[in-house]
């Protein structure tokens, strides 16, 4: 039983501070030091995952960057180093060899030109995990080629399967290659390498290709072709918008409902909720009748608002849910009960870290993202540089420090 209300206010505050302190100590990755070379989208997401679960992640920024486009800097620190100077390169080398993980998002060969490639750094620190996150990987004819999510998705084969019937392939935002196949797979690789290091005592190099990561995420598509799930053209199969019972439908107020009633028992409940008689409808699995069935569903969903349909299907095993906007998700009862979305100190909302661990859950930092170079002095002194050395490097333009601005 929680006896907080019986404690004086000062003791209550002290208790909560200790609870927070010890929760931080037991996060899964506490004690792991990560150097993240500043990049776009996938690498910052990978770094944020590691930070959310307790790793101490330091992002290395360029000097005079002014601002960063890293919107996934939650829980990270920033140090600004001039890598156009040899001393700046040596500073970064010292940070890398004293860390557990280096997360590098550059094109092939960039770090080698600086003398900071994995072979060099692993000589100095054989326990180092060196993660290289690129579009096409470290080998192959496209290894040095430019690209974005849509290109990696195209080369993975998955893009050819995405889109509605009779339309061109459609890329679903930049989620599959950049974030699922890129940042998330890279984070998984880092954690696996850290686990293996506990047995061997040795680090290793991770070659994380967004093309291959996206393809791996799509393993189900590849491996279920033999059972007939994908034998029809794009947009005409059960799970790619071909089936009327696996699609979205507009409601009378311009909102949408999502339908995923594949199994017969769920399909039966879908028809019940829509007040439709199965006896007078085409068979669920009659491909030739899917267009007719889709039109029936379209007309029926258009007869009520999203809220009305939500009330009808709430509690029914019909696999029918509202399509929630970003403004709606946190107020939905299920998400509220689980605390699935969090707000930072600026009142900006985002998803909480997933999955939820029972003993060592993530404790995401809720303070503002760091300014470029905000923690330069703190980080350098932590890694063994003296205060006078830092002062000299600041004066010489080797590093830069931008303290956080106070808000009144």
C-alpha positions in Angstrom: 0.0 0.0 0.0 1.3 3.4 -1.0 1.7 5.5 2.2 3.0 8.7 0.4 0.1 10.8 1.8 1.2 10.1 5.3 4.7 11.6 4.7 5.6 15.3 5.2 6.1 17.1 1.9 9.9 17.3 2.1 10.2 13.6 2.9 7.8 12.8 0.1 10.0 14.7 -2.4 13.1 13.0 -1.0 11.4 9.6 -1.5 10.5 10.3 -5.1 14.0 11.5 -5.9 15.5 8.2 -4.5 12.9 6.2 -6.5 13.9 8.0 -9.7 17.6 7.6 -8.9 17.4 3.9 -8.3 15.2 3.4 -11.4 17.9 5.1 -13.5 20.5 2.8 -12.0 18.6 -0.3 -13.1 17.9 0.7 -16.7 19.1 -2.1 -19.0 22.0 -0.2 -20.7 23.3 1.9 -17.7 27.0 2.1 -17.8 27.3 1.8 -21.6 29.0 4.9 -23.2 28.0 5.7 -26.8 29.6 8.2 -29.2 27.1 9.1 -32.0 28.4 10.9 -35.0 25.7 13.5 -35.9 23.6 12.4 -38.9 20.1 12.3 -40.2 17.0 10.2 -39.1 18.2 6.6 -38.8 21.3 7.0 -36.7 19.7 9.6 -34.3 16.8 7.1 -33.8 19.3 4.4 -33.0 21.0 6.6 -30.5 17.7 7.6 -28.9 16.8 4.0 -28.4 20.0 3.4 -26.6 19.7 6.5 -24.5 16.0 5.7 -23.6 17.2 2.4 -22.1 20.0 3.9 -20.0 23.1 4.3 -22.2 25.0 7.6 -22.0 24.9 8.8 -25.5 27.1 11.7 -26.7 26.4 13.2 -30.1 29.4 14.7 -31.9 28.4 17.8 -33.8 30.2 20.2 -36.2 31.3 23.6 -35.1 29.1 26.6 -35.9 26.2 24.3 -36.8 24.0 26.8 -35.0 21.1 24.3 -34.7 20.6 20.7 -35.4 17.9 18.8 -37.3 18.2 15.9 -34.8 14.6 15.7 -33.4 15.5 12.4 -31.8 18.1 13.7 -29.3 16.2 12.7 -26.2 18.5 12.0 -23.4 21.7 12.7 -25.4 24.6 15.1 -24.7 26.2 17.2 -27.4 29.9 18.0 -27.9 31.0 20.1 -30.9 34.4 19.3 -32.4 36.2 20.7 -35.4 37.2 17.6 -37.4 38.9 19.7 -40.0 41.8 20.1 -37.5 44.1 17.3 -36.6 43.7 18.1 -32.9 39.9 17.8 -33.3 40.4 14.4 -34.9 42.6 13.4 -31.9 39.9 14.6 -29.5 37.3 12.4 -31.2 39.7 9.5 -31.2 40.1 9.8 -27.5 36.4 9.8 -26.9 35.8 6.8 -29.2 38.5 4.6 -27.7 37.2 5.3 -24.2 33.6 4.4 -25.1 31.7 1.1 -25.6 30.0 2.0 -28.8 30.7 4.2 -31.8 27.7 4.9 -34.0 28.7 6.2 -37.5 26.3 7.2 -40.3 28.8 8.4 -42.9 29.4 7.1 -46.4 32.0 4.4 -46.8 35.5 5.7 -46.3 34.8 9.0 -44.6 36.1 7.8 -41.1 39.1 6.0 -42.6 40.2 9.3 -44.2 40.2 10.8 -40.8 42.2 7.9 -39.4 39.2 6.9 -37.3 38.0 3.8 -39.1 37.1 0.7 -37.1 40.3 -1.1 -37.7 42.3 1.8 -36.2 40.0 2.3 -33.2 39.7 -1.4 -32.4 43.5 -1.6 -32.1 43.3 1.0 -29.3 40.2 -0.5 -27.8 39.6 -4.2 -28.7 36.3 -4.1 -26.7 34.8 -1.4 -28.9 31.5 -2.0 -30.8 31.7 0.0 -34.0 28.3 0.4 -35.7 28.3 1.6 -39.3 24.8 2.5 -40.5 24.5 3.2 -44.2 22.0 2.7 -47.0 23.7 0.0 -49.0 26.3 -1.4 -46.6 30.1 -1.4 -46.6 30.5 -3.5 -49.7 29.0 -4.0 -53.1 28.8 -1.7 -56.2 26.4 0.7 -54.5 28.4 1.0 -51.2 29.4 4.6 -51.9 26.2 5.7 -53.7 23.8 8.3 -52.4 20.3 7.2 -51.6 17.2 7.7 -49.3 14.6 5.4 -47.8 12.6 5.1 -51.1 15.8 3.9 -52.9 16.7 1.3 -50.3 13.1 0.1 -50.2 13.1 -0.2 -54.0 16.3 -2.2 -54.0 14.9 -4.5 -51.2 12.0 -5.7 -53.3 9.4 -4.5 -50.8 8.5 -1.3 -52.7 7.3 -3.4 -55.6 4.6 -4.9 -53.3 3.3 -1.7 -51.8 0.5 0.2 -53.4 -3.1 -0.2 -54.5 -4.2 -2.2 -57.5 -3.6 -0.5 -60.8 -1.5 2.3 -59.2 2.3 2.8 -59.0 4.3 1.5 -56.1 3.8 3.7 -53.0 6.4 4.4 -50.3 4.9 4.5 -46.8 6.6 7.6 -45.4 10.3 6.8 -44.7 9.6 4.3 -42.0 10.6 0.9 -43.4 14.2 1.5 -44.5 15.3 4.5 -42.4 13.8 3.5 -39.1 12.7 -0.1 -39.0 15.5 -1.5 -41.3 18.0 1.2 -40.3 17.9 2.7 -36.8 16.0 -0.2 -35.1 18.0 -3.0 -36.7 21.2 -1.2 -35.9 20.2 -0.8 -32.2 19.4 -4.5 -32.1 22.8 -5.3 -33.6 24.6 -3.1 -31.0 22.7 -4.8 -28.1 23.5 -8.2 -29.5 27.2 -7.3 -29.9 27.3 -5.9 -26.3 25.8 -9.2 -25.1 28.3 -11.3 -27.0 31.1 -9.1 -25.6 30.2 -10.3 -22.1 31.3 -13.8 -23.2 34.3 -13.0 -25.5 35.5 -9.7 -24.1 35.9 -8.5 -27.7 34.2 -5.8 -29.7 33.3 -6.0 -33.3 32.2 -4.1 -36.4 28.5 -3.9 -37.3 27.6 -3.4 -41.0 24.0 -2.2 -40.9 22.5 -1.7 -44.3 19.1 -0.1 -44.5 18.4 -2.0 -47.7 19.1 -5.3 -46.1 17.4 -4.2 -42.8 14.2 -3.4 -44.7 14.4 -6.7 -46.6 14.8 -8.5 -43.3 11.8 -6.7 -41.8 9.9 -8.0 -44.8 10.9 -11.6 -44.2 7.2 -12.5 -43.8 6.5 -11.3 -47.3 9.4 -13.3 -48.8 8.7 -16.5 -46.8 4.9 -16.6 -47.2 4.9 -16.4 -51.0 4.7 -20.2 -51.2 1.4 -20.4 -49.3 -0.5 -18.2 -51.7 -0.7 -14.9 -49.7 1.1 -12.8 -52.5 0.4 -14.7 -55.7 -1.9 -11.9 -57.1 -0.7 -8.6 -58.5 0.1 -5.6 -56.2 -2.9 -4.3 -54.3 -5.0 -7.4 -55.0 -3.9 -9.7 -52.1 -5.4 -10.1 -48.7 -3.0 -7.9 -46.8 -2.1 -5.2 -49.3 -5.6 -3.5 -49.6 -6.9 -6.1 -52.0 -9.4 -7.6 -49.5 -12.4 -5.5 -48.4 -12.1 -6.9 -44.9 -8.5 -5.6 -44.5 -8.7 -1.9 -45.4 -9.8 1.6 -44.2 -13.2 3.2 -44.7 -14.3 6.8 -44.5 -17.1 7.6 -42.0 -19.8 10.3 -42.3 -17.7 12.9 -40.5 -14.7 12.5 -42.8 -12.7 10.3 -40.4 -11.7 6.7 -40.9 -12.1 3.2 -39.4 -9.5 0.4 -39.9 -10.8 -3.1 -40.6 -8.6 -6.2 -40.2 -11.3 -8.9 -39.9 -9.4 -11.8 -41.6 -10.4 -14.9 -39.6 -14.0 -16.2 -40.0 -14.9 -15.5 -36.4 -13.7 -11.9 -36.6 -15.4 -11.4 -40.0 -18.7 -12.7 -38.5 -18.4 -10.0 -35.8 -17.6 -7.3 -38.5 -20.9 -8.1 -40.3 -22.8 -8.1 -37.0 -21.5 -4.6 -36.2 -22.3 -3.4 -39.6 -25.8 -5.0 -39.4 -25.2 -7.0 -42.5 -26.6 -10.5 -43.3 -24.0 -12.9 -44.3 -26.6 -15.0 -46.1 -27.2 -12.3 -48.7 -23.6 -11.3 -49.1 -20.9 -12.8 -51.4 -18.5 -15.2 -49.8 -15.7 -13.6 -47.8 -13.0 -15.4 -49.9 -14.5 -15.0 -53.3 -11.9 -12.8 -55.0 -14.1 -11.9 -57.9 -16.7 -10.5 -55.5 -14.4 -8.4 -53.5 -15.2 -5.2 -55.4 -18.9 -5.6 -54.7 -18.3 -6.4 -51.0 -16.0 -3.4 -50.7 -18.7 -1.1 -52.0 -21.2 -2.5 -49.5 -18.7 -1.8 -46.7 -17.9 1.6 -48.0 -21.6 2.7 -48.1 -22.3 1.2 -44.6 -19.3 2.9 -42.9 -20.2 6.2 -44.6 -23.6 6.1 -42.7 -22.2 6.9 -39.2 -19.5 8.9 -37.6 -16.2 7.5 -36.4 -17.3 7.9 -32.8 -20.5 6.0 -33.5 -18.7 3.2 -35.1 -16.2 3.1 -32.3 -18.9 2.7 -29.8 -20.5 -0.1 -31.8 -17.2 -2.0 -32.2 -15.7 -1.4 -28.8 -15.7 -4.7 -27.0 -16.4 -6.7 -30.1 -13.8 -9.0 -31.5 -14.2 -7.7 -35.0 -10.7 -6.2 -35.4 -12.2 -2.8 -36.2 -10.6 0.4 -34.7 -10.7 4.1 -35.3 -7.8 5.6 -37.3 -6.5 8.0 -34.7 -4.7 11.3 -35.5 -1.6 12.3 -33.6 -3.9 14.7 -31.7 -6.2 11.9 -30.7 -3.9 9.0 -29.7 -3.0 10.0 -26.1 -6.7 10.6 -25.2 -7.8 7.2 -26.3 -8.7 5.2 -23.1 -6.4 2.3 -23.9 -3.4 4.5 -24.6 -4.2 6.6 -21.5 -4.3 3.5 -19.3 -1.0 2.2 -20.5 0.7 5.7 -20.6 1.7 4.9 -24.2 2.5 8.6 -25.0 4.6 11.0 -22.9 5.1 14.8 -22.8 8.4 16.5 -22.3 9.1 19.7 -20.4 8.1 21.7 -23.5 4.7 19.8 -23.5 5.6 18.1 -26.8 4.1 14.7 -27.1 5.8 11.5 -28.4 5.6 7.7 -28.0 7.1 6.3 -24.9 10.0 3.8 -25.4 9.0 0.3 -26.3 9.0 -2.5 -25.4 8.2 -2.3 -21.7 10.6 -4.3 -19.5 9.3 -5.5 -16.1 12.5 -5.0 -14.1 14.6 -2.5 -16.1 12.1 -0.3 -18.0 13.3 2.6 -20.0 13.1 6.0 -18.3 13.2 8.5 -21.1 14.6 12.0 -20.4 11.9 14.6 -20.6 14.1 17.7 -20.7 14.7 19.6 -23.9 17.0 18.3 -26.6 20.6 19.6 -26.3 22.0 22.6 -28.1 24.9 21.9 -30.4 28.0 21.8 -28.1 25.9 22.2 -24.9 27.9 19.6 -23.0 31.3 20.0 -24.6 33.2 21.0 -21.4 31.3 18.4 -19.3 32.0 15.6 -21.7 35.7 16.4 -22.4 36.5 16.7 -18.7 34.6 13.4 -18.1 36.9 11.8 -20.7 40.1 13.0 -19.1 40.8 16.4 -20.5 41.7 19.1 -18.0 39.9 22.4 -17.6 42.9 24.3 -19.0 43.1 22.0 -22.0 39.4 22.6 -22.8 39.9 26.4 -22.4 42.8 26.3 -24.8 40.9 24.2 -27.4 37.9 26.5 -27.1 40.2 29.5 -27.9 41.8 27.7 -30.8 38.5 26.7 -32.4 39.1 23.0 -31.9 35.9 22.6 -29.9 32.9 24.8 -29.3 30.7 25.2 -26.2 27.1 26.5 -26.2 25.6 26.5 -22.8 21.8 25.9 -22.5 19.8 29.1 -22.5 17.7 29.7 -19.4 14.0 30.2 -19.9 12.4 32.8 -17.7 
